[in-house]
Amino acid sequence: MKEILMFVQAGCPHCKRALKWHEALTAKFHPEWAQVPLRIVDEEVEKELADAHDYYYVPTYYVDGVKIHEGPVTQQDVEKVFAAAMSAE
């Protein structure tokens, strides 16, 4: 399984919604997702790391260095990100 790198910003309602989707989907349908390494980066705290990645909107997800999603999320978007992380290496 691959690491998910998620860029967020404090106070971002889309980021909060994305994190709620993570929790809800993991608890109800995909307990295996709890094992996926997930690094959540506040772009204001880790500015250098954020600046090293090509994105404009948050939340933004990278899986194994590849941008999978950027901007407001739906349940399907979160599922797509975790599916990419769970895929064979």
Backbone as CSV, one residue per row, in Angstrom:
resi,resn,N_x,N_y,N_z,CA_x,CA_y,CA_z,C_x,C_y,C_z
1,MET,0.847,-1.172,0.000,0.000,0.000,0.000,0.890,1.232,0.000
2,LYS,0.357,2.296,-0.543,1.130,3.523,-0.735,0.670,4.613,0.230
3,GLU,1.563,5.541,0.499,1.238,6.642,1.400,0.389,7.697,0.684
4,ILE,-0.574,8.226,1.418,-1.364,9.360,0.953,-0.794,10.603,1.607
5,LEU,-0.501,11.598,0.794,-0.057,12.892,1.276,-1.206,13.854,1.005
6,MET,-1.744,14.417,2.066,-2.919,15.283,1.956,-2.563,16.680,2.436
7,PHE,-2.724,17.665,1.566,-2.487,19.053,1.938,-3.804,19.693,2.345
8,VAL,-3.783,20.351,3.497,-4.970,21.009,4.046,-4.593,22.412,4.504
9,GLN,-5.611,23.147,4.884,-5.421,24.474,5.459,-6.367,24.586,6.648
10,ALA,-5.877,25.132,7.736,-6.705,25.302,8.932,-7.937,26.138,8.585
11,GLY,-9.077,25.703,9.053,-10.313,26.441,8.814,-10.974,26.164,7.479
12,CYS,-10.388,25.321,6.665,-10.958,25.011,5.343,-12.134,24.044,5.504
13,PRO,-13.342,24.469,5.103,-14.502,23.576,5.259,-14.413,22.338,4.363
14,HIS,-13.780,22.455,3.212,-13.641,21.304,2.310,-12.687,20.269,2.912
15,CYS,-11.647,20.755,3.587,-10.703,19.849,4.248,-11.385,19.104,5.391
16,LYS,-12.177,19.817,6.165,-12.908,19.189,7.271,-13.871,18.136,6.744
17,ARG,-14.555,18.447,5.646,-15.476,17.488,5.041,-14.726,16.252,4.555
18,ALA,-13.569,16.457,3.948,-12.773,15.330,3.460,-12.367,14.419,4.617
19,LEU,-11.934,15.013,5.713,-11.534,14.207,6.871,-12.720,13.453,7.458
20,LYS,-13.890,14.054,7.441,-15.095,13.353,7.907,-15.423,12.175,6.996
21,TRP,-15.250,12.364,5.674,-15.464,11.249,4.744,-14.490,10.122,5.049
22,HIS,-13.202,10.463,5.310,-12.208,9.428,5.651,-12.706,8.609,6.832
23,GLU,-13.072,9.308,7.892,-13.504,8.631,9.121,-14.746,7.775,8.903
24,ALA,-15.748,8.339,8.268,-17.013,7.628,8.076,-16.850,6.400,7.192
25,LEU,-16.154,6.560,6.089,-15.982,5.436,5.164,-15.118,4.339,5.773
26,THR,-14.088,4.741,6.519,-13.239,3.745,7.171,-14.024,2.974,8.228
27,ALA,-14.794,3.691,9.016,-15.553,3.048,10.097,-16.653,2.131,9.572
28,LYS,-17.362,2.549,8.525,-18.543,1.808,8.083,-18.282,0.769,6.996
29,PHE,-17.384,1.081,6.069,-17.262,0.230,4.888,-15.854,-0.307,4.621
30,HIS,-14.838,0.413,5.033,-13.471,0.054,4.650,-12.519,0.089,5.840
31,PRO,-12.664,-0.815,6.794,-11.766,-0.789,7.950,-10.303,-0.964,7.560
32,GLU,-10.041,-1.560,6.418,-8.662,-1.752,5.951,-7.966,-0.420,5.656
33,TRP,-8.728,0.623,5.411,-8.144,1.942,5.140,-7.408,2.496,6.352
34,ALA,-7.730,2.006,7.534,-7.049,2.483,8.740,-5.556,2.161,8.690
35,GLN,-5.178,1.190,7.881,-3.775,0.794,7.757,-3.009,1.631,6.725
36,VAL,-3.704,2.406,5.925,-3.059,3.214,4.882,-2.314,4.370,5.549
37,PRO,-1.020,4.503,5.235,-0.292,5.638,5.802,-0.836,6.951,5.220
38,LEU,-1.286,7.831,6.083,-1.885,9.100,5.675,-1.133,10.226,6.367
39,ARG,-0.467,11.042,5.585,0.240,12.205,6.139,-0.557,13.443,5.789
40,ILE,-1.033,14.120,6.817,-1.814,15.341,6.624,-0.891,16.525,6.889
41,VAL,-0.772,17.383,5.880,0.147,18.507,5.944,-0.642,19.812,5.918
42,ASP,-0.506,20.599,6.974,-1.082,21.945,6.982,-0.128,22.814,6.177
43,GLU,-0.608,23.321,5.051,0.276,24.049,4.147,0.838,25.329,4.749
44,GLU,0.187,25.857,5.760,0.693,27.063,6.403,1.796,26.744,7.412
45,VAL,1.792,25.538,7.942,2.801,25.117,8.916,4.032,24.563,8.201
46,GLU,3.803,23.737,7.175,4.900,23.129,6.421,4.961,23.749,5.026
47,LYS,5.248,25.039,5.001,5.219,25.820,3.767,6.199,25.299,2.705
48,GLU,7.399,24.916,3.119,8.387,24.430,2.152,7.896,23.178,1.432
49,LEU,7.334,22.249,2.187,6.813,21.023,1.584,5.654,21.347,0.646
50,ALA,4.766,22.218,1.077,3.631,22.604,0.238,4.100,23.281,-1.044
51,ASP,5.069,24.163,-0.925,5.577,24.880,-2.097,6.281,23.950,-3.087
52,ALA,6.735,22.809,-2.616,7.424,21.849,-3.479,6.445,21.013,-4.310
53,HIS,5.155,21.178,-4.073,4.138,20.417,-4.809,3.284,21.359,-5.650
54,ASP,2.827,20.849,-6.776,2.074,21.647,-7.734,0.571,21.501,-7.492
55,TYR,0.018,22.443,-6.749,-1.424,22.467,-6.527,-1.825,23.880,-6.152
56,TYR,-3.122,24.154,-6.234,-3.633,25.476,-5.904,-4.704,25.413,-4.820
57,TYR,-5.584,24.417,-4.909,-6.708,24.294,-3.980,-6.466,23.189,-2.958
58,VAL,-7.094,23.329,-1.796,-7.066,22.274,-0.786,-8.496,21.788,-0.559
59,PRO,-8.654,20.557,-0.159,-7.603,19.578,0.052,-7.042,19.062,-1.273
60,THR,-5.790,18.703,-1.226,-5.129,18.070,-2.365,-4.496,16.786,-1.875
61,TYR,-4.670,15.742,-2.673,-4.144,14.417,-2.334,-3.102,13.985,-3.350
62,TYR,-1.995,13.477,-2.830,-0.982,12.809,-3.640,-0.873,11.381,-3.142
63,VAL,-0.751,10.444,-4.052,-0.501,9.049,-3.702,0.754,8.632,-4.438
64,ASP,1.766,8.259,-3.675,3.035,7.829,-4.255,3.594,8.905,-5.196
65,GLY,3.436,10.172,-4.813,3.982,11.279,-5.586,3.138,11.764,-6.743
66,VAL,1.989,11.135,-6.974,1.110,11.504,-8.086,-0.134,12.186,-7.538
67,LYS,-0.448,13.369,-8.085,-1.648,14.074,-7.630,-2.875,13.314,-8.101
68,ILE,-3.739,12.957,-7.147,-4.945,12.191,-7.442,-6.177,13.086,-7.423
69,HIS,-6.193,14.057,-6.513,-7.366,14.934,-6.422,-6.965,16.281,-5.843
70,GLU,-7.648,17.335,-6.330,-7.419,18.692,-5.833,-8.751,19.419,-5.729
71,GLY,-9.001,20.019,-4.579,-10.203,20.828,-4.395,-11.287,20.110,-3.617
72,PRO,-12.478,20.711,-3.591,-13.599,20.124,-2.832,-13.811,18.651,-3.179
73,VAL,-14.185,17.869,-2.164,-14.287,16.420,-2.353,-15.707,15.902,-2.165
74,THR,-15.938,14.782,-2.815,-17.157,14.003,-2.626,-16.740,12.658,-2.026
75,GLN,-17.708,11.868,-1.662,-17.407,10.524,-1.167,-16.630,9.738,-2.225
76,GLN,-17.018,9.871,-3.463,-16.359,9.147,-4.546,-14.902,9.572,-4.714
77,ASP,-14.621,10.843,-4.499,-13.245,11.320,-4.599,-12.368,10.674,-3.533
78,VAL,-12.875,10.600,-2.319,-12.118,9.984,-1.228,-11.903,8.506,-1.523
79,GLU,-12.918,7.834,-2.010,-12.777,6.419,-2.375,-11.715,6.235,-3.455
80,LYS,-11.672,7.125,-4.413,-10.677,7.060,-5.497,-9.260,7.198,-4.940
81,VAL,-9.080,8.113,-4.005,-7.758,8.325,-3.403,-7.311,7.072,-2.656
82,PHE,-8.187,6.532,-1.829,-7.818,5.345,-1.062,-7.646,4.119,-1.959
83,ALA,-8.413,4.018,-3.009,-8.244,2.918,-3.954,-6.863,2.982,-4.595
84,ALA,-6.427,4.189,-4.933,-5.091,4.360,-5.516,-4.012,3.963,-4.519
85,ALA,-4.223,4.288,-3.256,-3.242,3.943,-2.222,-3.209,2.441,-1.958
86,MET,-4.338,1.784,-2.117,-4.417,0.347,-1.855,-3.978,-0.502,-3.051
87,SER,-3.829,0.114,-4.199,-3.477,-0.645,-5.408,-2.080,-1.245,-5.278
88,ALA,-1.872,-2.299,-6.042,-0.569,-2.996,-6.006,0.543,-2.036,-6.421
89,GLU,1.684,-2.251,-5.875,2.815,-1.367,-6.149,3.467,-1.676,-7.468
